[in-house]
């Protein structure tokens, strides 16, 4: 349900340094678009433990905040972000549609003129999958879930993440990615009917690194 047909552009001439998408220090930018699937997760800017963040509260709901962009993944192959959750989803199970809920996820969309070729890499705070696992989404093989965190071991504290998006895409789909069309965050509990609270910190695309 999170595959979106997104094609947009940003002004040319972006420097090949770290590209800040948002750190939420100035609140919630109007560049973020709300996408409601079932019910509505409430997103709002806060400061948590001294960090500007976007807080998400879900009660049997599924909605995302989407930032449309246009980036060449060869220029920005890495993604960094920070997040925090209260707890994972008790009934959550990444392998089933009934359990396809996540306290926190950050995903990147690779659009195509052919809708069935639109793909997404979902970085999830997994409920049951072990950290490092890759799994096709329960609803569609065009979205792959990547378990960056798993379980409640790090719940209640901020965790900083960095991933090589190009390498993850190649592992997920067996080919090089097309241009990046959007980045999104989502906290959802519509399938399990549970509740979840999460915080999202600064999101950046990074140039190639060591």
Secondary structure, 3 states (H helix, E strand, C coil): CCCCCCCCCCCCCCCCCCEEEECCCCCCCCCEEEEEEECCCEEEEEEECCEEEEEEEEECCEEEEEEEEEECCCCCCEEEEEEEECCCCCCCCCCCCCCCCEEEEEEEEECCCCHHHCEEEEEEEECCCCCCCEEECCCCCCEEEEEEEECCCCCCCCEEEEEEHHHHHHHHHCCCCCCEEEEEEEEECCCCCCEEEEEECCEEEECCCC
